[in-house]
Amino acid sequence: MLNTSFSLEGANNSSLHSGSGDNMERAVLVGLETAAPSAWNIEDSIGELAHLTETAGAAVVATVIQKKGKPDPAYYVGEGKAREIEMVRSATEANLVIFDDELTPAQQRNLEEIIEGRIIDRTELILDIFAQRAATSEGKLQVELAQLNYMLPRLAGRGTEMSRLGGGIGTRGPGETRLEADRRTIRNRISSITRELETVRQRRTVQRQKRRDADLPLVALVGYTNAGKSSLLNTLTGAEVLVEDKLFATLDPTTRRYTLPDGQALLLTDTVGFIQKLPHHLIMAFRATMEEVVDADMLLHVVDASHPQAVEHCEAVFDVLREIDAADHPVITVLNKSDLPESGPMIERLHHAYPKSVAVSAVTGDGLDDLAEMISEELSSWRVRIEELVPYGDPVLGLIRARGRVISEVYREDGVAIVAEVDRMVAGQVRKARSNGSKRQ
């Protein structure tokens, strides 16, 4: 059985077109509801695709949803439906058609013979957003590698499409030179980028080892895109990471030092957000960044508890964690945006699903003390007990008090006998200071 539905965006959405005037691209979204089991219903998936489209800078003018047992191998939606999509595109004066799944090269070529506008899929849309977001040389290299790997099997038959490109979504980054690129050139560039990223990976490995030598726990913030990871990092550490209500607002990892109220110091790393239908080759392209997650001692899984698809978001995150072999890490689930009224029922539901969880608001600060306490408990293995006799006036005494949890202090004639729990780095500093003091004596 085959059913279809079609909708035009109403007049209330006219504001989408006002941002860039006549230069804003107009997009028709296409989704396929199949018989395959999925945690996402088609309306929610198309809704997310619309958010991605707007994040990339285009206006959604129509959506087309088809019910079909499985994707058509030649046209994804079938040849007749492809012709209907072209009619919708023409009627709405759209110049872009975006499919909610990754198209095969054959499907894309066949669709281009029927549909006059440019055709891209969800993967190419995400890559375009990544191209806009990448700020560091590493991030740009990773995006370019993913784009080239996506482009390589799609070179044949794209001449007609590329001849009518004038910039826009799906054409940023290396896409601008597709007409001149042949397979050999692309393969050579892929090899070159892979070598450069291997150098980056090795450099990150050295940096992580230095942090290991300092005995600082590594805690990675992970979560669905736009869950509030960057906001949480900023609130906890005073970092100034870009925060926007957009998908993939930050792409490059940021690491900051954070000291818990009990004196335990750690490093917090903000990582790229995950999303459903994240292609394997895109994950692999971001290997250097993903290793920040793989090598972490603990994960803070940040969830937007106000989102109606929060449960599905969690499942998508753990799918990626399993794919990069990081699913076995200790995890604290951070139920963010608790200040929003719609988060209440979802927080209760997620508390049952993830017992080691805490409700917080990165905006108001509510729940952050509870989060710090939970992190402290999880990292208790990083703390060691020390018993020292510290002379009066020795700065080591202030270090222990500031960075450790004092169990007892006894004031004696020759100094303070202090018993405390401190992290390994502080314990090393105390040992070094006491050793140097003994040598001077």
Contacts in CASP RR format, 6 or more apart in sequence:
PFRMAT RR
TARGET T0000
AUTHOR 0000-0000-0000
METHOD contacts of the structure
MODEL  1
MLNTSFSLEGANNSSLHSGSGDNMERAVLVGLETAAPSAWNIEDSIGELA
HLTETAGAAVVATVIQKKGKPDPAYYVGEGKAREIEMVRSATEANLVIFD
DELTPAQQRNLEEIIEGRIIDRTELILDIFAQRAATSEGKLQVELAQLNY
MLPRLAGRGTEMSRLGGGIGTRGPGETRLEADRRTIRNRISSITRELETV
RQRRTVQRQKRRDADLPLVALVGYTNAGKSSLLNTLTGAEVLVEDKLFAT
LDPTTRRYTLPDGQALLLTDTVGFIQKLPHHLIMAFRATMEEVVDADMLL
HVVDASHPQAVEHCEAVFDVLREIDAADHPVITVLNKSDLPESGPMIERL
HHAYPKSVAVSAVTGDGLDDLAEMISEELSSWRVRIEELVPYGDPVLGLI
RARGRVISEVYREDGVAIVAEVDRMVAGQVRKARSNGSKRQ
1 67 0 8 1.000
2 66 0 8 1.000
2 67 0 8 1.000
2 68 0 8 1.000
2 69 0 8 1.000
3 66 0 8 1.000
3 67 0 8 1.000
4 64 0 8 1.000
4 65 0 8 1.000
4 66 0 8 1.000
4 67 0 8 1.000
4 81 0 8 1.000
4 84 0 8 1.000
5 64 0 8 1.000
5 65 0 8 1.000
5 66 0 8 1.000
6 62 0 8 1.000
6 63 0 8 1.000
6 64 0 8 1.000
6 65 0 8 1.000
6 84 0 8 1.000
6 88 0 8 1.000
7 62 0 8 1.000
7 63 0 8 1.000
8 61 0 8 1.000
8 62 0 8 1.000
8 92 0 8 1.000
9 16 0 8 1.000
9 59 0 8 1.000
9 60 0 8 1.000
9 61 0 8 1.000
9 62 0 8 1.000
9 63 0 8 1.000
13 59 0 8 1.000
13 60 0 8 1.000
16 24 0 8 1.000
16 54 0 8 1.000
16 59 0 8 1.000
16 60 0 8 1.000
17 24 0 8 1.000
17 26 0 8 1.000
17 59 0 8 1.000
20 57 0 8 1.000
24 57 0 8 1.000
24 58 0 8 1.000
24 59 0 8 1.000
25 57 0 8 1.000
25 58 0 8 1.000
25 59 0 8 1.000
25 95 0 8 1.000
25 96 0 8 1.000
25 168 0 8 1.000
25 169 0 8 1.000
26 58 0 8 1.000
26 59 0 8 1.000
26 61 0 8 1.000
26 92 0 8 1.000
26 93 0 8 1.000
26 94 0 8 1.000
26 95 0 8 1.000
26 96 0 8 1.000
27 53 0 8 1.000
27 58 0 8 1.000
27 59 0 8 1.000
27 60 0 8 1.000
27 61 0 8 1.000
27 94 0 8 1.000
27 96 0 8 1.000
27 97 0 8 1.000
27 98 0 8 1.000
27 169 0 8 1.000
28 60 0 8 1.000
28 61 0 8 1.000
28 62 0 8 1.000
28 63 0 8 1.000
28 64 0 8 1.000
28 85 0 8 1.000
28 88 0 8 1.000
28 89 0 8 1.000
28 92 0 8 1.000
28 94 0 8 1.000
28 96 0 8 1.000
28 97 0 8 1.000
28 98 0 8 1.000
29 46 0 8 1.000
29 49 0 8 1.000
29 50 0 8 1.000
29 53 0 8 1.000
29 60 0 8 1.000
29 62 0 8 1.000
29 63 0 8 1.000
29 64 0 8 1.000
29 98 0 8 1.000
29 100 0 8 1.000
30 63 0 8 1.000
30 64 0 8 1.000
30 65 0 8 1.000
30 66 0 8 1.000
30 77 0 8 1.000
30 85 0 8 1.000
30 97 0 8 1.000
30 98 0 8 1.000
30 99 0 8 1.000
30 100 0 8 1.000
31 42 0 8 1.000
31 45 0 8 1.000
31 46 0 8 1.000
31 49 0 8 1.000
31 63 0 8 1.000
31 64 0 8 1.000
31 65 0 8 1.000
31 66 0 8 1.000
31 77 0 8 1.000
31 99 0 8 1.000
31 100 0 8 1.000
31 101 0 8 1.000
32 42 0 8 1.000
32 65 0 8 1.000
32 66 0 8 1.000
32 68 0 8 1.000
32 71 0 8 1.000
32 76 0 8 1.000
32 77 0 8 1.000
32 100 0 8 1.000
32 101 0 8 1.000
33 41 0 8 1.000
33 42 0 8 1.000
33 65 0 8 1.000
33 66 0 8 1.000
33 67 0 8 1.000
33 68 0 8 1.000
34 67 0 8 1.000
34 68 0 8 1.000
34 69 0 8 1.000
34 70 0 8 1.000
34 71 0 8 1.000
35 69 0 8 1.000
35 70 0 8 1.000
36 70 0 8 1.000
39 311 0 8 1.000
39 312 0 8 1.000
39 315 0 8 1.000
40 276 0 8 1.000
40 309 0 8 1.000
40 312 0 8 1.000
42 65 0 8 1.000
43 65 0 8 1.000
44 308 0 8 1.000
44 309 0 8 1.000
44 312 0 8 1.000
45 100 0 8 1.000
45 276 0 8 1.000
46 63 0 8 1.000
46 65 0 8 1.000
46 100 0 8 1.000
48 275 0 8 1.000
48 276 0 8 1.000
48 309 0 8 1.000
49 98 0 8 1.000
49 100 0 8 1.000
49 122 0 8 1.000
49 125 0 8 1.000
50 60 0 8 1.000
50 63 0 8 1.000
51 247 0 8 1.000
52 122 0 8 1.000
52 125 0 8 1.000
52 126 0 8 1.000
52 129 0 8 1.000
52 247 0 8 1.000
53 59 0 8 1.000
53 60 0 8 1.000
53 98 0 8 1.000
53 125 0 8 1.000
53 169 0 8 1.000
54 60 0 8 1.000
55 129 0 8 1.000
55 246 0 8 1.000
55 247 0 8 1.000
55 248 0 8 1.000
56 125 0 8 1.000
56 128 0 8 1.000
56 129 0 8 1.000
56 132 0 8 1.000
56 169 0 8 1.000
57 169 0 8 1.000
58 96 0 8 1.000
58 169 0 8 1.000
61 92 0 8 1.000
61 93 0 8 1.000
61 94 0 8 1.000
62 88 0 8 1.000
62 89 0 8 1.000
62 92 0 8 1.000
62 94 0 8 1.000
64 81 0 8 1.000
64 84 0 8 1.000
64 85 0 8 1.000
64 88 0 8 1.000
66 77 0 8 1.000
66 81 0 8 1.000
68 77 0 8 1.000
68 78 0 8 1.000
71 77 0 8 1.000
71 101 0 8 1.000
71 107 0 8 1.000
72 78 0 8 1.000
72 79 0 8 1.000
72 107 0 8 1.000
73 104 0 8 1.000
73 106 0 8 1.000
73 107 0 8 1.000
74 106 0 8 1.000
74 107 0 8 1.000
74 110 0 8 1.000
75 81 0 8 1.000
75 82 0 8 1.000
75 107 0 8 1.000
75 110 0 8 1.000
75 111 0 8 1.000
75 114 0 8 1.000
76 99 0 8 1.000
76 101 0 8 1.000
76 103 0 8 1.000
76 107 0 8 1.000
76 111 0 8 1.000
77 85 0 8 1.000
79 110 0 8 1.000
79 114 0 8 1.000
82 110 0 8 1.000
82 111 0 8 1.000
82 114 0 8 1.000
82 115 0 8 1.000
83 114 0 8 1.000
85 97 0 8 1.000
85 115 0 8 1.000
86 114 0 8 1.000
86 115 0 8 1.000
86 116 0 8 1.000
88 94 0 8 1.000
89 97 0 8 1.000
89 115 0 8 1.000
89 116 0 8 1.000
89 117 0 8 1.000
90 116 0 8 1.000
94 117 0 8 1.000
95 117 0 8 1.000
95 118 0 8 1.000
96 117 0 8 1.000
96 118 0 8 1.000
96 120 0 8 1.000
96 169 0 8 1.000
97 111 0 8 1.000
97 115 0 8 1.000
97 117 0 8 1.000
97 118 0 8 1.000
97 119 0 8 1.000
97 120 0 8 1.000
98 120 0 8 1.000
98 121 0 8 1.000
98 122 0 8 1.000
98 125 0 8 1.000
99 119 0 8 1.000
99 120 0 8 1.000
99 121 0 8 1.000
99 122 0 8 1.000
100 121 0 8 1.000
100 122 0 8 1.000
100 277 0 8 1.000
101 121 0 8 1.000
101 122 0 8 1.000
101 277 0 8 1.000
102 121 0 8 1.000
102 122 0 8 1.000
102 123 0 8 1.000
102 277 0 8 1.000
102 279 0 8 1.000
103 111 0 8 1.000
103 119 0 8 1.000
103 121 0 8 1.000
105 153 0 8 1.000
105 154 0 8 1.000
105 156 0 8 1.000
108 119 0 8 1.000
108 121 0 8 1.000
108 154 0 8 1.000
108 158 0 8 1.000
109 156 0 8 1.000
109 157 0 8 1.000
109 158 0 8 1.000
111 119 0 8 1.000
112 119 0 8 1.000
112 157 0 8 1.000
112 158 0 8 1.000
112 160 0 8 1.000
112 161 0 8 1.000
117 164 0 8 1.000
118 161 0 8 1.000
118 164 0 8 1.000
118 165 0 8 1.000
118 170 0 8 1.000
119 161 0 8 1.000
120 128 0 8 1.000
120 169 0 8 1.000
120 170 0 8 1.000
122 277 0 8 1.000
123 150 0 8 1.000
123 277 0 8 1.000
123 279 0 8 1.000
123 282 0 8 1.000
124 150 0 8 1.000
124 170 0 8 1.000
125 169 0 8 1.000
125 170 0 8 1.000
126 248 0 8 1.000
126 275 0 8 1.000
126 278 0 8 1.000
126 282 0 8 1.000
127 143 0 8 1.000
127 146 0 8 1.000
127 147 0 8 1.000
127 150 0 8 1.000
127 170 0 8 1.000
127 282 0 8 1.000
128 168 0 8 1.000
128 169 0 8 1.000
128 170 0 8 1.000
128 171 0 8 1.000
128 172 0 8 1.000
129 247 0 8 1.000
129 248 0 8 1.000
130 143 0 8 1.000
130 146 0 8 1.000
130 248 0 8 1.000
130 251 0 8 1.000
131 143 0 8 1.000
131 147 0 8 1.000
131 170 0 8 1.000
131 172 0 8 1.000
131 173 0 8 1.000
132 172 0 8 1.000
133 248 0 8 1.000
133 249 0 8 1.000
133 250 0 8 1.000
133 251 0 8 1.000
134 140 0 8 1.000
134 142 0 8 1.000
134 143 0 8 1.000
134 251 0 8 1.000
134 252 0 8 1.000
135 251 0 8 1.000
135 252 0 8 1.000
136 252 0 8 1.000
138 197 0 8 1.000
138 200 0 8 1.000
138 252 0 8 1.000
138 288 0 8 1.000
138 289 0 8 1.000
139 251 0 8 1.000
139 252 0 8 1.000
139 289 0 8 1.000
141 193 0 8 1.000
141 196 0 8 1.000
141 197 0 8 1.000
141 200 0 8 1.000
142 197 0 8 1.000
142 285 0 8 1.000
142 286 0 8 1.000
142 288 0 8 1.000
142 289 0 8 1.000
143 173 0 8 1.000
143 251 0 8 1.000
143 285 0 8 1.000
144 173 0 8 1.000
144 174 0 8 1.000
144 189 0 8 1.000
144 193 0 8 1.000
145 190 0 8 1.000
145 193 0 8 1.000
145 194 0 8 1.000
145 197 0 8 1.000
145 285 0 8 1.000
146 281 0 8 1.000
146 282 0 8 1.000
146 285 0 8 1.000
146 286 0 8 1.000
147 173 0 8 1.000
147 174 0 8 1.000
147 175 0 8 1.000
148 174 0 8 1.000
148 186 0 8 1.000
148 189 0 8 1.000
148 190 0 8 1.000
148 193 0 8 1.000
149 190 0 8 1.000
149 281 0 8 1.000
149 285 0 8 1.000
150 279 0 8 1.000
150 281 0 8 1.000
151 174 0 8 1.000
151 175 0 8 1.000
151 178 0 8 1.000
151 181 0 8 1.000
151 186 0 8 1.000
152 183 0 8 1.000
152 186 0 8 1.000
152 187 0 8 1.000
152 190 0 8 1.000
155 178 0 8 1.000
155 181 0 8 1.000
155 182 0 8 1.000
155 183 0 8 1.000
155 186 0 8 1.000
158 178 0 8 1.000
159 179 0 8 1.000
162 178 0 8 1.000
162 179 0 8 1.000
163 179 0 8 1.000
165 171 0 8 1.000
167 176 0 8 1.000
174 181 0 8 1.000
174 189 0 8 1.000
197 287 0 8 1.000
197 288 0 8 1.000
200 288 0 8 1.000
201 287 0 8 1.000
201 288 0 8 1.000
201 291 0 8 1.000
204 288 0 8 1.000
204 291 0 8 1.000
204 292 0 8 1.000
205 291 0 8 1.000
208 218 0 8 1.000
208 292 0 8 1.000
208 295 0 8 1.000
211 218 0 8 1.000
211 267 0 8 1.000
214 425 0 8 1.000
215 382 0 8 1.000
215 423 0 8 1.000
215 424 0 8 1.000
215 425 0 8 1.000
215 427 0 8 1.000
215 428 0 8 1.000
216 257 0 8 1.000
216 265 0 8 1.000
216 266 0 8 1.000
216 267 0 8 1.000
216 423 0 8 1.000
216 425 0 8 1.000
217 264 0 8 1.000
217 266 0 8 1.000
217 267 0 8 1.000
217 297 0 8 1.000
217 298 0 8 1.000
217 379 0 8 1.000
217 382 0 8 1.000
217 423 0 8 1.000
218 266 0 8 1.000
218 267 0 8 1.000
218 269 0 8 1.000
218 292 0 8 1.000
218 295 0 8 1.000
218 296 0 8 1.000
218 297 0 8 1.000
218 298 0 8 1.000
219 258 0 8 1.000
219 266 0 8 1.000
219 267 0 8 1.000
219 268 0 8 1.000
219 269 0 8 1.000
219 296 0 8 1.000
219 297 0 8 1.000
219 298 0 8 1.000
219 299 0 8 1.000
219 300 0 8 1.000
219 375 0 8 1.000
220 268 0 8 1.000
220 269 0 8 1.000
220 271 0 8 1.000
220 292 0 8 1.000
220 293 0 8 1.000
220 296 0 8 1.000
220 298 0 8 1.000
220 299 0 8 1.000
220 300 0 8 1.000
221 229 0 8 1.000
221 232 0 8 1.000
221 233 0 8 1.000
221 268 0 8 1.000
221 269 0 8 1.000
221 270 0 8 1.000
221 271 0 8 1.000
221 299 0 8 1.000
221 300 0 8 1.000
221 302 0 8 1.000
222 229 0 8 1.000
222 271 0 8 1.000
222 273 0 8 1.000
222 274 0 8 1.000
222 293 0 8 1.000
222 299 0 8 1.000
222 300 0 8 1.000
222 301 0 8 1.000
222 302 0 8 1.000
222 317 0 8 1.000
222 321 0 8 1.000
223 229 0 8 1.000
223 273 0 8 1.000
223 274 0 8 1.000
223 301 0 8 1.000
223 302 0 8 1.000
223 303 0 8 1.000
223 313 0 8 1.000
223 317 0 8 1.000
224 273 0 8 1.000
224 274 0 8 1.000
224 275 0 8 1.000
224 303 0 8 1.000
224 304 0 8 1.000
224 313 0 8 1.000
224 314 0 8 1.000
224 316 0 8 1.000
224 317 0 8 1.000
225 247 0 8 1.000
225 248 0 8 1.000
225 273 0 8 1.000
225 274 0 8 1.000
225 275 0 8 1.000
226 245 0 8 1.000
226 246 0 8 1.000
226 247 0 8 1.000
226 248 0 8 1.000
226 249 0 8 1.000
226 304 0 8 1.000
227 273 0 8 1.000
227 302 0 8 1.000
227 303 0 8 1.000
227 304 0 8 1.000
227 313 0 8 1.000
227 336 0 8 1.000
228 243 0 8 1.000
228 302 0 8 1.000
228 304 0 8 1.000
228 336 0 8 1.000
228 337 0 8 1.000
228 362 0 8 1.000
229 250 0 8 1.000
229 270 0 8 1.000
229 271 0 8 1.000
229 273 0 8 1.000
229 302 0 8 1.000
230 241 0 8 1.000
230 242 0 8 1.000
230 243 0 8 1.000
230 249 0 8 1.000
230 250 0 8 1.000
230 254 0 8 1.000
230 270 0 8 1.000
231 243 0 8 1.000
231 336 0 8 1.000
231 362 0 8 1.000
231 363 0 8 1.000
232 300 0 8 1.000
232 302 0 8 1.000
232 334 0 8 1.000
232 336 0 8 1.000
232 360 0 8 1.000
232 362 0 8 1.000
233 239 0 8 1.000
233 241 0 8 1.000
233 254 0 8 1.000
233 256 0 8 1.000
233 268 0 8 1.000
233 270 0 8 1.000
234 240 0 8 1.000
234 241 0 8 1.000
234 243 0 8 1.000
234 362 0 8 1.000
235 362 0 8 1.000
235 363 0 8 1.000
235 365 0 8 1.000
235 368 0 8 1.000
236 258 0 8 1.000
236 268 0 8 1.000
236 368 0 8 1.000
237 256 0 8 1.000
237 257 0 8 1.000
237 258 0 8 1.000
237 268 0 8 1.000
238 256 0 8 1.000
239 254 0 8 1.000
239 256 0 8 1.000
239 270 0 8 1.000
241 250 0 8 1.000
241 254 0 8 1.000
241 270 0 8 1.000
242 249 0 8 1.000
242 250 0 8 1.000
243 249 0 8 1.000
247 275 0 8 1.000
248 272 0 8 1.000
248 273 0 8 1.000
248 275 0 8 1.000
250 270 0 8 1.000
250 272 0 8 1.000
251 272 0 8 1.000
252 272 0 8 1.000
252 289 0 8 1.000
253 269 0 8 1.000
253 270 0 8 1.000
253 271 0 8 1.000
253 272 0 8 1.000
253 289 0 8 1.000
253 292 0 8 1.000
254 269 0 8 1.000
254 270 0 8 1.000
255 267 0 8 1.000
255 268 0 8 1.000
255 269 0 8 1.000
255 270 0 8 1.000
255 292 0 8 1.000
256 267 0 8 1.000
256 268 0 8 1.000
257 265 0 8 1.000
257 266 0 8 1.000
257 267 0 8 1.000
257 268 0 8 1.000
258 265 0 8 1.000
258 266 0 8 1.000
258 267 0 8 1.000
258 268 0 8 1.000
259 265 0 8 1.000
259 266 0 8 1.000
259 403 0 8 1.000
260 266 0 8 1.000
260 372 0 8 1.000
260 375 0 8 1.000
260 376 0 8 1.000
260 379 0 8 1.000
261 369 0 8 1.000
261 372 0 8 1.000
261 373 0 8 1.000
261 376 0 8 1.000
262 372 0 8 1.000
262 376 0 8 1.000
262 404 0 8 1.000
262 405 0 8 1.000
263 402 0 8 1.000
263 403 0 8 1.000
263 404 0 8 1.000
263 405 0 8 1.000
263 422 0 8 1.000
263 423 0 8 1.000
264 375 0 8 1.000
264 376 0 8 1.000
264 379 0 8 1.000
264 382 0 8 1.000
264 383 0 8 1.000
264 403 0 8 1.000
264 404 0 8 1.000
264 423 0 8 1.000
265 403 0 8 1.000
265 423 0 8 1.000
265 425 0 8 1.000
265 426 0 8 1.000
266 375 0 8 1.000
266 379 0 8 1.000
268 300 0 8 1.000
269 292 0 8 1.000
269 296 0 8 1.000
271 289 0 8 1.000
271 290 0 8 1.000
271 292 0 8 1.000
271 293 0 8 1.000
272 286 0 8 1.000
272 289 0 8 1.000
274 316 0 8 1.000
274 317 0 8 1.000
274 320 0 8 1.000
275 316 0 8 1.000
276 312 0 8 1.000
276 313 0 8 1.000
276 316 0 8 1.000
278 316 0 8 1.000
278 320 0 8 1.000
280 323 0 8 1.000
283 290 0 8 1.000
283 320 0 8 1.000
283 323 0 8 1.000
283 324 0 8 1.000
290 324 0 8 1.000
290 326 0 8 1.000
293 299 0 8 1.000
293 321 0 8 1.000
293 324 0 8 1.000
293 326 0 8 1.000
293 329 0 8 1.000
294 324 0 8 1.000
294 325 0 8 1.000
294 326 0 8 1.000
296 326 0 8 1.000
296 329 0 8 1.000
297 329 0 8 1.000
297 330 0 8 1.000
297 379 0 8 1.000
297 382 0 8 1.000
298 329 0 8 1.000
298 330 0 8 1.000
298 331 0 8 1.000
298 332 0 8 1.000
298 375 0 8 1.000
298 378 0 8 1.000
298 379 0 8 1.000
299 321 0 8 1.000
299 326 0 8 1.000
299 329 0 8 1.000
299 330 0 8 1.000
299 331 0 8 1.000
299 332 0 8 1.000
300 331 0 8 1.000
300 332 0 8 1.000
300 334 0 8 1.000
300 375 0 8 1.000
301 314 0 8 1.000
301 317 0 8 1.000
301 331 0 8 1.000
301 332 0 8 1.000
301 333 0 8 1.000
301 334 0 8 1.000
301 354 0 8 1.000
302 334 0 8 1.000
302 336 0 8 1.000
303 310 0 8 1.000
303 313 0 8 1.000
303 314 0 8 1.000
303 333 0 8 1.000
303 334 0 8 1.000
303 335 0 8 1.000
303 336 0 8 1.000
303 350 0 8 1.000
304 310 0 8 1.000
304 313 0 8 1.000
304 336 0 8 1.000
304 337 0 8 1.000
305 335 0 8 1.000
305 336 0 8 1.000
305 337 0 8 1.000
305 338 0 8 1.000
305 340 0 8 1.000
305 343 0 8 1.000
305 344 0 8 1.000
305 346 0 8 1.000
305 347 0 8 1.000
305 350 0 8 1.000
305 359 0 8 1.000
306 337 0 8 1.000
306 340 0 8 1.000
306 342 0 8 1.000
306 343 0 8 1.000
306 346 0 8 1.000
307 313 0 8 1.000
307 346 0 8 1.000
308 342 0 8 1.000
308 346 0 8 1.000
310 346 0 8 1.000
310 350 0 8 1.000
311 346 0 8 1.000
311 349 0 8 1.000
311 350 0 8 1.000
311 353 0 8 1.000
314 333 0 8 1.000
314 350 0 8 1.000
314 353 0 8 1.000
314 354 0 8 1.000
318 327 0 8 1.000
321 327 0 8 1.000
321 329 0 8 1.000
330 378 0 8 1.000
331 354 0 8 1.000
331 356 0 8 1.000
332 356 0 8 1.000
332 357 0 8 1.000
332 358 0 8 1.000
332 371 0 8 1.000
332 374 0 8 1.000
332 375 0 8 1.000
332 378 0 8 1.000
333 350 0 8 1.000
333 354 0 8 1.000
333 356 0 8 1.000
333 357 0 8 1.000
333 358 0 8 1.000
334 357 0 8 1.000
334 358 0 8 1.000
334 360 0 8 1.000
334 371 0 8 1.000
335 343 0 8 1.000
335 346 0 8 1.000
335 347 0 8 1.000
335 350 0 8 1.000
335 351 0 8 1.000
335 357 0 8 1.000
335 358 0 8 1.000
335 359 0 8 1.000
335 360 0 8 1.000
336 360 0 8 1.000
336 361 0 8 1.000
336 362 0 8 1.000
337 343 0 8 1.000
337 361 0 8 1.000
337 362 0 8 1.000
337 363 0 8 1.000
338 344 0 8 1.000
338 347 0 8 1.000
338 359 0 8 1.000
338 360 0 8 1.000
338 361 0 8 1.000
338 366 0 8 1.000
338 367 0 8 1.000
339 361 0 8 1.000
339 363 0 8 1.000
339 364 0 8 1.000
339 366 0 8 1.000
343 359 0 8 1.000
347 359 0 8 1.000
350 357 0 8 1.000
351 357 0 8 1.000
351 359 0 8 1.000
356 374 0 8 1.000
358 367 0 8 1.000
358 370 0 8 1.000
358 371 0 8 1.000
358 374 0 8 1.000
359 366 0 8 1.000
359 367 0 8 1.000
359 370 0 8 1.000
360 366 0 8 1.000
360 367 0 8 1.000
360 368 0 8 1.000
360 370 0 8 1.000
360 371 0 8 1.000
361 367 0 8 1.000
382 423 0 8 1.000
382 424 0 8 1.000
383 405 0 8 1.000
383 421 0 8 1.000
383 422 0 8 1.000
383 423 0 8 1.000
383 424 0 8 1.000
384 421 0 8 1.000
384 422 0 8 1.000
384 423 0 8 1.000
384 424 0 8 1.000
384 427 0 8 1.000
385 407 0 8 1.000
385 419 0 8 1.000
385 420 0 8 1.000
385 421 0 8 1.000
386 400 0 8 1.000
386 418 0 8 1.000
386 419 0 8 1.000
386 420 0 8 1.000
386 421 0 8 1.000
386 422 0 8 1.000
386 427 0 8 1.000
386 430 0 8 1.000
387 417 0 8 1.000
387 418 0 8 1.000
387 419 0 8 1.000
388 396 0 8 1.000
388 400 0 8 1.000
388 417 0 8 1.000
388 418 0 8 1.000
388 430 0 8 1.000
388 434 0 8 1.000
389 412 0 8 1.000
389 414 0 8 1.000
389 415 0 8 1.000
389 416 0 8 1.000
389 417 0 8 1.000
389 418 0 8 1.000
390 396 0 8 1.000
390 397 0 8 1.000
390 400 0 8 1.000
390 415 0 8 1.000
390 416 0 8 1.000
390 418 0 8 1.000
391 414 0 8 1.000
391 415 0 8 1.000
392 415 0 8 1.000
392 416 0 8 1.000
394 433 0 8 1.000
395 433 0 8 1.000
396 429 0 8 1.000
396 430 0 8 1.000
396 433 0 8 1.000
396 434 0 8 1.000
397 416 0 8 1.000
397 418 0 8 1.000
399 426 0 8 1.000
399 429 0 8 1.000
399 430 0 8 1.000
399 433 0 8 1.000
400 406 0 8 1.000
400 418 0 8 1.000
400 420 0 8 1.000
400 422 0 8 1.000
400 426 0 8 1.000
400 430 0 8 1.000
401 420 0 8 1.000
403 422 0 8 1.000
403 423 0 8 1.000
403 426 0 8 1.000
404 420 0 8 1.000
404 421 0 8 1.000
404 422 0 8 1.000
404 423 0 8 1.000
404 426 0 8 1.000
405 420 0 8 1.000
405 421 0 8 1.000
405 422 0 8 1.000
406 418 0 8 1.000
406 419 0 8 1.000
406 420 0 8 1.000
407 419 0 8 1.000
407 420 0 8 1.000
407 421 0 8 1.000
408 418 0 8 1.000
408 419 0 8 1.000
409 416 0 8 1.000
409 417 0 8 1.000
409 418 0 8 1.000
409 419 0 8 1.000
410 416 0 8 1.000
410 417 0 8 1.000
410 418 0 8 1.000
422 430 0 8 1.000
END
